[in-house]
Amino acid sequence: MAGNPLLRGLFGTFQESAAAGADTASIWSSLRSAAATWWYGANGLPLPSSESVLQSTGASLLHEQGVTIFNVNQYRSQAGAWAQAKANLQALNPADQITGNAIYTPEWAKTVSAGVPDRYRIRVQWQWTNALGETTPEWKTYELNGPLSSVNNAISQVYSAATGNDCWVAMANLSTPSITDYEIEQI
């Protein structure tokens, strides 16, 4: 799937929609808003105060980039596969073997070939809790090494990579980190 470059850049919108179980009209509205928000930001312009102007700008951008219902359905299908793989991964016990149905493999992954070694990344949501009990979420991505074995192994690799980062260590000295969400993707 070569895909539409604009939609590929807006894949997070499809992921949010899949996670929320959004209907078709909501997905199109979210895409229009996301495209327009990107465009205004890229051009150094403030967002319009009117939602209808934002939606109209987004609709024009999607049309200009050749976005069709077919394209949107392709990405919607990919987002559904992502959501299912994430659910499968999170249903595993920590010591369980990570299987293929728990790894999201997007159609654009570069290592889905017999001649190319598989590579994976894990995206985790850290939750930082300070001494006052206030929490702050933060998403981070790490590349995983070696063949995937268990959830414990993947999370262990995350902690090893994180503790090698001076910024993470400094934050950990001020607050307590924990992982609240995670997903694995083939790259």
CYANA upper distance limits for C-alpha pairs under 8 A (distance plus 0.5 A):
  1 MET  CA    107 GLU  CA      6.38
  1 MET  CA    108 TRP  CA      6.94
  2 ALA  CA    108 TRP  CA      7.70
  3 GLY  CA      7 LEU  CA      7.97
  3 GLY  CA      8 ARG  CA      7.32
  3 GLY  CA     71 ASN  CA      7.64
  4 ASN  CA      8 ARG  CA      6.64
  4 ASN  CA     65 GLN  CA      8.35
  4 ASN  CA     66 GLY  CA      8.41
  4 ASN  CA     67 VAL  CA      7.56
  4 ASN  CA     71 ASN  CA      7.48
  5 PRO  CA      9 GLY  CA      6.71
  6 LEU  CA     10 LEU  CA      6.82
  6 LEU  CA     35 ALA  CA      8.39
  6 LEU  CA     62 LEU  CA      8.39
  6 LEU  CA     65 GLN  CA      7.57
  7 LEU  CA     11 PHE  CA      6.58
  7 LEU  CA     67 VAL  CA      8.23
  7 LEU  CA     71 ASN  CA      8.44
  7 LEU  CA     72 VAL  CA      8.09
  7 LEU  CA     75 TYR  CA      7.97
  8 ARG  CA     75 TYR  CA      8.34
 10 LEU  CA     14 PHE  CA      7.64
 10 LEU  CA     31 LEU  CA      7.80
 10 LEU  CA     34 ALA  CA      7.56
 10 LEU  CA     35 ALA  CA      7.88
 11 PHE  CA     15 GLN  CA      6.81
 11 PHE  CA     75 TYR  CA      7.79
 11 PHE  CA     79 ALA  CA      8.20
 12 GLY  CA     16 GLU  CA      6.62
 13 THR  CA     17 SER  CA      6.64
 13 THR  CA     27 ILE  CA      8.33
 13 THR  CA     30 SER  CA      7.20
 13 THR  CA     31 LEU  CA      7.09
 13 THR  CA     34 ALA  CA      7.76
 14 PHE  CA     18 ALA  CA      6.56
 14 PHE  CA     27 ILE  CA      7.68
 14 PHE  CA     75 TYR  CA      7.42
 14 PHE  CA     76 ARG  CA      6.53
 14 PHE  CA     79 ALA  CA      6.20
 15 GLN  CA     19 ALA  CA      6.62
 15 GLN  CA     79 ALA  CA      5.66
 15 GLN  CA     80 GLY  CA      8.28
 15 GLN  CA     82 TRP  CA      7.92
 15 GLN  CA     83 ALA  CA      7.79
 16 GLU  CA     20 ALA  CA      6.66
 17 SER  CA     21 GLY  CA      6.43
 17 SER  CA     22 ALA  CA      5.49
 17 SER  CA     26 SER  CA      8.41
 17 SER  CA     27 ILE  CA      6.75
 18 ALA  CA     22 ALA  CA      6.81
 18 ALA  CA     76 ARG  CA      8.00
 18 ALA  CA     79 ALA  CA      6.44
 18 ALA  CA     80 GLY  CA      6.37
 18 ALA  CA     83 ALA  CA      7.01
 19 ALA  CA     83 ALA  CA      6.90
 22 ALA  CA     26 SER  CA      6.41
 22 ALA  CA     27 ILE  CA      6.86
 23 ASP  CA     27 ILE  CA      6.83
 24 THR  CA     28 TRP  CA      6.84
 25 ALA  CA     29 SER  CA      6.72
 26 SER  CA     30 SER  CA      6.55
 27 ILE  CA     31 LEU  CA      6.59
 28 TRP  CA     32 ARG  CA      6.66
 29 SER  CA     33 SER  CA      6.71
 29 SER  CA     55 GLN  CA      7.53
 30 SER  CA     34 ALA  CA      6.49
 31 LEU  CA     35 ALA  CA      6.45
 31 LEU  CA     58 GLY  CA      7.86
 32 ARG  CA     36 ALA  CA      6.62
 32 ARG  CA     54 LEU  CA      7.98
 32 ARG  CA     55 GLN  CA      5.86
 32 ARG  CA     56 SER  CA      8.13
 32 ARG  CA     57 THR  CA      7.95
 32 ARG  CA     58 GLY  CA      4.47
 32 ARG  CA     59 ALA  CA      5.96
 32 ARG  CA     61 LEU  CA      8.47
 32 ARG  CA     62 LEU  CA      7.64
 33 SER  CA     37 THR  CA      6.43
 33 SER  CA     54 LEU  CA      6.56
 33 SER  CA     55 GLN  CA      6.17
 33 SER  CA     58 GLY  CA      6.33
 34 ALA  CA     38 TRP  CA      6.58
 34 ALA  CA     58 GLY  CA      7.87
 35 ALA  CA     39 TRP  CA      6.67
 35 ALA  CA     58 GLY  CA      5.70
 35 ALA  CA     61 LEU  CA      7.33
 35 ALA  CA     62 LEU  CA      7.80
 36 ALA  CA     40 TYR  CA      6.60
 36 ALA  CA     54 LEU  CA      6.42
 36 ALA  CA     55 GLN  CA      7.70
 36 ALA  CA     57 THR  CA      6.13
 36 ALA  CA     58 GLY  CA      4.85
 36 ALA  CA     61 LEU  CA      7.73
 37 THR  CA     41 GLY  CA      6.66
 37 THR  CA     47 LEU  CA      7.24
 37 THR  CA     54 LEU  CA      7.99
 37 THR  CA     58 GLY  CA      8.46
 38 TRP  CA     42 ALA  CA      6.46
 39 TRP  CA     43 ASN  CA      6.67
 40 TYR  CA     44 GLY  CA      6.66
 40 TYR  CA     45 LEU  CA      5.41
 40 TYR  CA     46 PRO  CA      6.85
 40 TYR  CA     47 LEU  CA      6.64
 41 GLY  CA     45 LEU  CA      6.37
 41 GLY  CA     46 PRO  CA      7.62
 41 GLY  CA     47 LEU  CA      8.24
 47 LEU  CA     54 LEU  CA      8.03
 48 PRO  CA     53 VAL  CA      7.07
 48 PRO  CA     54 LEU  CA      6.80
 49 SER  CA     53 VAL  CA      8.45
 50 SER  CA     54 LEU  CA      6.99
 51 GLU  CA     55 GLN  CA      6.58
 52 SER  CA     56 SER  CA      6.50
 53 VAL  CA     57 THR  CA      6.54
 54 LEU  CA     58 GLY  CA      6.64
 55 GLN  CA     59 ALA  CA      6.56
 56 SER  CA     60 SER  CA      6.76
 57 THR  CA     61 LEU  CA      6.79
 58 GLY  CA     62 LEU  CA      6.65
 59 ALA  CA     63 HIS  CA      6.63
 60 SER  CA     64 GLU  CA      6.52
 61 LEU  CA     65 GLN  CA      6.66
 62 LEU  CA     66 GLY  CA      6.90
 62 LEU  CA     67 VAL  CA      5.77
 63 HIS  CA     67 VAL  CA      6.24
 63 HIS  CA     68 THR  CA      8.35
 67 VAL  CA     71 ASN  CA      6.63
 67 VAL  CA     72 VAL  CA      7.70
 68 THR  CA     72 VAL  CA      6.84
 69 ILE  CA     73 ASN  CA      6.52
 70 PHE  CA     74 GLN  CA      6.80
 71 ASN  CA     75 TYR  CA      6.96
 72 VAL  CA     76 ARG  CA      6.44
 73 ASN  CA     77 SER  CA      6.54
 74 GLN  CA     78 GLN  CA      6.88
 75 TYR  CA     79 ALA  CA      6.62
 76 ARG  CA     80 GLY  CA      6.71
 77 SER  CA     81 ALA  CA      6.82
 78 GLN  CA     82 TRP  CA      6.72
 78 GLN  CA    106 PRO  CA      7.16
 78 GLN  CA    107 GLU  CA      8.27
 79 ALA  CA     83 ALA  CA      6.66
 80 GLY  CA     84 GLN  CA      6.70
 81 ALA  CA     85 ALA  CA      6.63
 81 ALA  CA    104 TYR  CA      7.27
 82 TRP  CA     86 LYS  CA      6.62
 82 TRP  CA    104 TYR  CA      5.69
 82 TRP  CA    105 THR  CA      8.25
 82 TRP  CA    106 PRO  CA      8.33
 83 ALA  CA     87 ALA  CA      6.66
 84 GLN  CA     88 ASN  CA      6.60
 84 GLN  CA    102 ALA  CA      8.28
 85 ALA  CA     89 LEU  CA      6.61
 85 ALA  CA    101 ASN  CA      6.17
 85 ALA  CA    102 ALA  CA      4.89
 85 ALA  CA    103 ILE  CA      5.89
 85 ALA  CA    104 TYR  CA      5.79
 85 ALA  CA    183 GLU  CA      8.43
 86 LYS  CA     90 GLN  CA      6.68
 86 LYS  CA    102 ALA  CA      6.69
 86 LYS  CA    103 ILE  CA      7.66
 86 LYS  CA    104 TYR  CA      7.70
 86 LYS  CA    182 TYR  CA      8.13
 86 LYS  CA    183 GLU  CA      5.86
 86 LYS  CA    184 ILE  CA      7.81
 87 ALA  CA     91 ALA  CA      6.62
 87 ALA  CA    102 ALA  CA      7.96
 88 ASN  CA     92 LEU  CA      7.24
 88 ASN  CA    101 ASN  CA      7.13
 88 ASN  CA    102 ALA  CA      5.34
 89 LEU  CA     98 ILE  CA      7.67
 89 LEU  CA    101 ASN  CA      8.34
 89 LEU  CA    102 ALA  CA      4.88
 89 LEU  CA    103 ILE  CA      7.61
 89 LEU  CA    183 GLU  CA      7.53
 89 LEU  CA    184 ILE  CA      8.40
 90 GLN  CA    182 TYR  CA      8.16
 90 GLN  CA    183 GLU  CA      8.40
 92 LEU  CA     96 ASP  CA      6.47
 92 LEU  CA     98 ILE  CA      8.24
 92 LEU  CA    151 VAL  CA      8.06
 93 ASN  CA    151 VAL  CA      7.93
 94 PRO  CA    150 SER  CA      7.17
 94 PRO  CA    151 VAL  CA      5.41
 94 PRO  CA    152 ASN  CA      5.61
 95 ALA  CA    150 SER  CA      6.00
 95 ALA  CA    151 VAL  CA      6.68
 95 ALA  CA    152 ASN  CA      6.34
 96 ASP  CA    149 SER  CA      8.48
 96 ASP  CA    150 SER  CA      5.81
 96 ASP  CA    151 VAL  CA      7.04
 97 GLN  CA    148 LEU  CA      8.41
 97 GLN  CA    149 SER  CA      5.80
 97 GLN  CA    150 SER  CA      4.96
 97 GLN  CA    151 VAL  CA      7.56
 98 ILE  CA    102 ALA  CA      6.88
 98 ILE  CA    103 ILE  CA      8.31
 98 ILE  CA    148 LEU  CA      6.96
 98 ILE  CA    149 SER  CA      6.31
 98 ILE  CA    150 SER  CA      5.76
 98 ILE  CA    151 VAL  CA      6.94
 99 THR  CA    103 ILE  CA      7.59
102 ALA  CA    184 ILE  CA      7.98
103 ILE  CA    183 GLU  CA      8.08
103 ILE  CA    184 ILE  CA      5.76
103 ILE  CA    185 GLU  CA      5.96
103 ILE  CA    186 GLN  CA      7.27
104 TYR  CA    183 GLU  CA      8.46
104 TYR  CA    184 ILE  CA      6.73
104 TYR  CA    185 GLU  CA      5.11
104 TYR  CA    186 GLN  CA      6.77
105 THR  CA    109 ALA  CA      6.94
105 THR  CA    185 GLU  CA      6.33
105 THR  CA    186 GLN  CA      5.56
105 THR  CA    187 ILE  CA      8.05
106 PRO  CA    185 GLU  CA      8.15
106 PRO  CA    186 GLN  CA      7.73
109 ALA  CA    186 GLN  CA      6.75
109 ALA  CA    187 ILE  CA      5.29
110 LYS  CA    187 ILE  CA      6.27
111 THR  CA    116 VAL  CA      5.91
111 THR  CA    117 PRO  CA      6.67
111 THR  CA    118 ASP  CA      5.63
111 THR  CA    119 ARG  CA      6.86
111 THR  CA    186 GLN  CA      7.66
111 THR  CA    187 ILE  CA      6.45
112 VAL  CA    116 VAL  CA      7.60
112 VAL  CA    118 ASP  CA      7.38
112 VAL  CA    186 GLN  CA      8.43
113 SER  CA    117 PRO  CA      8.26
118 ASP  CA    186 GLN  CA      7.68
118 ASP  CA    187 ILE  CA      8.11
119 ARG  CA    143 GLU  CA      8.19
119 ARG  CA    144 LEU  CA      7.78
119 ARG  CA    145 ASN  CA      8.28
119 ARG  CA    186 GLN  CA      6.35
119 ARG  CA    187 ILE  CA      6.05
120 TYR  CA    143 GLU  CA      6.45
120 TYR  CA    144 LEU  CA      6.05
120 TYR  CA    145 ASN  CA      8.28
120 TYR  CA    184 ILE  CA      7.28
120 TYR  CA    185 GLU  CA      6.09
120 TYR  CA    186 GLN  CA      4.89
120 TYR  CA    187 ILE  CA      5.94
121 ARG  CA    141 THR  CA      7.17
121 ARG  CA    142 TYR  CA      5.96
121 ARG  CA    143 GLU  CA      4.63
121 ARG  CA    144 LEU  CA      5.85
121 ARG  CA    184 ILE  CA      6.24
121 ARG  CA    185 GLU  CA      5.98
121 ARG  CA    186 GLN  CA      6.98
121 ARG  CA    187 ILE  CA      7.35
122 ILE  CA    141 THR  CA      6.17
122 ILE  CA    142 TYR  CA      5.91
122 ILE  CA    143 GLU  CA      6.77
122 ILE  CA    144 LEU  CA      7.21
122 ILE  CA    154 ALA  CA      8.18
122 ILE  CA    158 VAL  CA      8.42
122 ILE  CA    182 TYR  CA      7.35
122 ILE  CA    183 GLU  CA      6.17
122 ILE  CA    184 ILE  CA      4.91
122 ILE  CA    185 GLU  CA      6.91
123 ARG  CA    139 TRP  CA      7.35
123 ARG  CA    140 LYS  CA      6.19
123 ARG  CA    141 THR  CA      4.75
123 ARG  CA    142 TYR  CA      6.93
123 ARG  CA    182 TYR  CA      5.99
123 ARG  CA    183 GLU  CA      5.92
123 ARG  CA    184 ILE  CA      6.90
124 VAL  CA    139 TRP  CA      6.12
124 VAL  CA    140 LYS  CA      6.02
124 VAL  CA    141 THR  CA      6.81
124 VAL  CA    179 ILE  CA      7.02
124 VAL  CA    180 THR  CA      8.00
124 VAL  CA    181 ASP  CA      6.14
124 VAL  CA    182 TYR  CA      4.78
124 VAL  CA    183 GLU  CA      7.21
125 GLN  CA    137 PRO  CA      6.94
125 GLN  CA    138 GLU  CA      5.94
125 GLN  CA    139 TRP  CA      4.79
125 GLN  CA    140 LYS  CA      6.90
125 GLN  CA    179 ILE  CA      6.16
125 GLN  CA    180 THR  CA      6.14
125 GLN  CA    181 ASP  CA      5.54
125 GLN  CA    182 TYR  CA      6.75
126 TRP  CA    137 PRO  CA      6.13
126 TRP  CA    138 GLU  CA      5.63
126 TRP  CA    139 TRP  CA      6.63
126 TRP  CA    140 LYS  CA      7.95
126 TRP  CA    177 PRO  CA      6.67
126 TRP  CA    178 SER  CA      6.01
126 TRP  CA    179 ILE  CA      5.11
126 TRP  CA    180 THR  CA      6.64
126 TRP  CA    181 ASP  CA      8.08
127 GLN  CA    135 THR  CA      6.81
127 GLN  CA    136 THR  CA      6.09
127 GLN  CA    137 PRO  CA      4.93
127 GLN  CA    138 GLU  CA      6.87
127 GLN  CA    176 THR  CA      8.47
127 GLN  CA    177 PRO  CA      6.02
127 GLN  CA    178 SER  CA      5.75
127 GLN  CA    179 ILE  CA      6.62
127 GLN  CA    180 THR  CA      6.92
128 TRP  CA    134 GLU  CA      8.49
128 TRP  CA    135 THR  CA      5.81
128 TRP  CA    136 THR  CA      5.60
128 TRP  CA    137 PRO  CA      6.78
128 TRP  CA    138 GLU  CA      8.36
128 TRP  CA    172 ALA  CA      8.48
128 TRP  CA    175 SER  CA      6.38
128 TRP  CA    176 THR  CA      5.97
128 TRP  CA    177 PRO  CA      5.04
128 TRP  CA    178 SER  CA      7.15
129 THR  CA    133 GLY  CA      6.09
129 THR  CA    134 GLU  CA      5.94
129 THR  CA    135 THR  CA      4.90
129 THR  CA    136 THR  CA      7.14
129 THR  CA    175 SER  CA      5.71
129 THR  CA    176 THR  CA      5.57
129 THR  CA    177 PRO  CA      6.97
130 ASN  CA    134 GLU  CA      6.05
130 ASN  CA    135 THR  CA      7.15
130 ASN  CA    174 LEU  CA      6.99
130 ASN  CA    175 SER  CA      4.68
130 ASN  CA    176 THR  CA      6.84
131 ALA  CA    174 LEU  CA      8.26
131 ALA  CA    175 SER  CA      7.00
142 TYR  CA    158 VAL  CA      7.06
142 TYR  CA    161 ALA  CA      7.88
144 LEU  CA    148 LEU  CA      8.31
144 LEU  CA    154 ALA  CA      7.37
144 LEU  CA    157 GLN  CA      7.23
144 LEU  CA    158 VAL  CA      8.40
145 ASN  CA    157 GLN  CA      8.23
148 LEU  CA    153 ASN  CA      8.06
148 LEU  CA    154 ALA  CA      7.60
149 SER  CA    153 ASN  CA      6.83
149 SER  CA    154 ALA  CA      8.09
150 SER  CA    154 ALA  CA      6.93
151 VAL  CA    155 ILE  CA      6.65
152 ASN  CA    156 SER  CA      6.44
153 ASN  CA    157 GLN  CA      6.77
154 ALA  CA    158 VAL  CA      6.95
155 ILE  CA    159 TYR  CA      6.88
156 SER  CA    160 SER  CA      6.71
157 GLN  CA    161 ALA  CA      6.64
158 VAL  CA    162 ALA  CA      6.49
159 TYR  CA    163 THR  CA      6.47
160 SER  CA    164 GLY  CA      6.99
161 ALA  CA    165 ASN  CA      7.44
162 ALA  CA    168 TRP  CA      6.63
162 ALA  CA    169 VAL  CA      8.13
163 THR  CA    168 TRP  CA      6.99
163 THR  CA    169 VAL  CA      6.33
164 GLY  CA    168 TRP  CA      8.45
164 GLY  CA    169 VAL  CA      8.14
165 ASN  CA    169 VAL  CA      6.80
166 ASP  CA    170 ALA  CA      6.63
167 CYS  CA    171 MET  CA      6.73
168 TRP  CA    172 ALA  CA      6.53
169 VAL  CA    173 ASN  CA      6.76
170 ALA  CA    174 LEU  CA      7.29
171 MET  CA    175 SER  CA      6.60
172 ALA  CA    176 THR  CA      6.18
172 ALA  CA    177 PRO  CA      6.78
